[in-house]
Amino acid sequence: MKYANNILETIGNTPLVKMNALVEDVDALVLAKYETFNPGNSVKDRMALKMIEDAEADGRLKPGGTIIEGTSGNTGMGLALAAIVKGYKLICVMADKQSKEKIDILRAVGAKVMVCPTNVEPEDPRSYYSVSKRLGEEIPNSWYVNQYDNPSNAKAHYESTGPEIWEQTEGQVTHFVVGVGTGGTISGVGKYLKEQNPNVKIWGVDTYGSVFKKYHETGVFDENEIYSYITEGIGEDILPKNVDFSIIDGFTKVTDKDAAIYTQRLAKEEGMFLGNSAGAAIKGVLQLKEHFKKGDVVIVLFHDHGSRYVGKMFNDDWMRERGFLDEEAAVATDLIKDHQDKPLVTVKTEELVSHAIERMRKYNISQIPVMDSQGLVGSVDESALFTAFLEDENKGATPIKDVMKAPYPIVASNTSVEEISKLIKDGNQAVLVALEDGKHHIITKYDIISHIK
Ligand SMILES: Cc1ncc(COP(=O)(O)O)c(C=O)c1O
C-alpha cells in the first residue's frame, strides 16, 4: 500500500503546469509551479514545517509549546497543520486588511487568531509585527516564529521548491518569476537555481506601496514609497532578512487593479482558481515579456488558492467598488447618480445677485442655471459673481439677468463622459443633462473628478 503517515508527508512535489491562453504573447514556454496542491493550499506549508522542525532540533520549540506568528494566513495554515500533527498550540496575529476567509480558515484548523490594525508603523505597539513579538516574550514555553527573518524559511525553498523546479524542467529553467513578501520563496529557490546554473534569471514581483523594487535598484529604503495597498501576500514596508537582494536580478511592480483583474483572468481563461498574488505574478510575467525569448523556460510560482479570495477578487461588487472592473464606458447618468434624487437648484432672471449667493451658500454649490418662463436661459457661477463684486461692492441688488452668462450646454442622458469632459474643458462651468422625465440635472467638474478611479 502507498500512503502518507500524516498530512505533513504530503507537502511538496507539486506539479508544473503549462500556461496557455494568458501567455499567448510571450515567446517562451511559461510553466506554473502550482503550489495549491500542498495540503494547506499554499507554498507556505513547506517553510512552516521546516521552521518548526529546525526549532525543534535546536530546542527553541519544546514539547507542548505555543507557536506564535504574525501571518497573513498561509503560513498560519502550514503552522496549524504541523501544530496539530505535532501537538503544539498556535496563535496567529494578523493585519485587519486580510480577507475574512483567511481568519475563518485558521480558526477552523484550531489556531487562535488576533487581528491588528494594518495602517500603523511596524514599530507601533499595535502593529502585527510588534504584537507577535510581545506575545512571544510574555507567554511561557512559547516560540515566536518570525518568518521574515527566520533563515529556515528560505532554506525550505532551497531544499525542496528549488530542487523540484530544477528536476521537473530537467535543468532547462531559464527564468524564475515570483511575488515577494518575506522573500523566502524567491531567495531559497533563486539561490538553488543559480547554484545549478548562474545564468538563470530571478525576477521578483512587487506592489505599489512596497519598498523592494526601489531598494534593489538604488539601495535606498524610501519611506515615501510606503502606503497601504490592496494586493495580498506580496510587498513589504520593511526589509525582511529573508530577501536576499544579491540573487534577485530585478523587480517589476504590478498595480492592485491589474493583480485583481489577472486573478480573475487566471480562473476564467486558464481554469486556475488561485490567490491574488498569482494574479500579480502572471501580470508580472507579461510585463517582463521582452526579457524572454523563444526556447526560454519561464517558471512562475503561484502561492495560494482562490477560495481565500471569494469575498474579494472573485466578488464583482467588491471589484466594482474599487473601480477594478473595466465595464462599458460611463455616460452622463453615471456622473449624477450620487445626487440625482436632489432637485436641480436654479435662480430666476428677475431674482437678485444676493439671492443666487444665498442659494450657493445654502446648497454648498458653485454654479446655478438661470431660468425664466421660457426655460433655461443663462447661468451664474462663482467667478461671474466675483467679477461683478469687484466692479461694484453693492452688486447684491442687481438682477441676475444683468450678470448672467450663457446657459450651460444640454446633453442627452447617454452622452459619454469623454464628450462631457470636452464641453467643460471648452470653458463651460457645468453641463446640464436632459433626463427622460423632462427634467434637467447638472454635471460639474467635481462630478467628473469624482468619477476618476
Ligand atoms: C499569497 C501569498 N503570496 C505571496 C507570498 C510571498 O511569498 P514569500 O513570503 O515567500 O516571499 C506570500 C507570503 O506571505 C503569500 O501568502
The ligand as an SDF file (V2000), in Angstrom:
LIG
                    3D

 16 16  0  0  0  0  0  0  0  0999 V2000
   -0.4560   34.5830   -1.0130 C   0  0  0  0  0  0  0  0  0  0  0  0
    0.9950   34.8680   -0.8650 C   0  0  0  0  0  0  0  0  0  0  0  0
    1.6950   35.2290   -1.9420 N   0  0  0  0  0  0  0  0  0  0  0  0
    2.9940   35.5220   -1.8790 C   0  0  0  0  0  0  0  0  0  0  0  0
    3.6860   35.4920   -0.6930 C   0  0  0  0  0  0  0  0  0  0  0  0
    5.1470   35.8610   -0.6820 C   0  0  0  0  0  0  0  0  0  0  0  0
    5.9880   34.7640   -0.5010 O   0  0  0  0  0  0  0  0  0  0  0  0
    7.3350   34.9050    0.3110 P   0  0  0  0  0  0  0  0  0  0  0  0
    6.9320   35.2850    1.7090 O   0  0  0  0  0  0  0  0  0  0  0  0
    7.9910   33.5760    0.2740 O   0  0  0  0  0  0  0  0  0  0  0  0
    8.1430   35.9780   -0.3050 O   0  0  0  0  0  0  0  0  0  0  0  0
    3.0050   35.1370    0.4680 C   0  0  0  0  0  0  0  0  0  0  0  0
    3.6980   35.1590    1.7700 C   0  0  0  0  0  0  0  0  0  0  0  0
    3.1690   35.5870    2.7670 O   0  0  0  0  0  0  0  0  0  0  0  0
    1.6350   34.8000    0.3860 C   0  0  0  0  0  0  0  0  0  0  0  0
    0.9350   34.4290    1.4660 O   0  0  0  0  0  0  0  0  0  0  0  0
  1  2  1  0
  2  3  1  0
  2 15  2  0
  3  4  2  0
  4  5  1  0
  5  6  1  0
  5 12  2  0
  6  7  1  0
  7  8  1  0
  8  9  2  0
  8 10  1  0
  8 11  1  0
 12 13  1  0
 12 15  1  0
 13 14  2  0
 15 16  1  0
M  END
$$$$
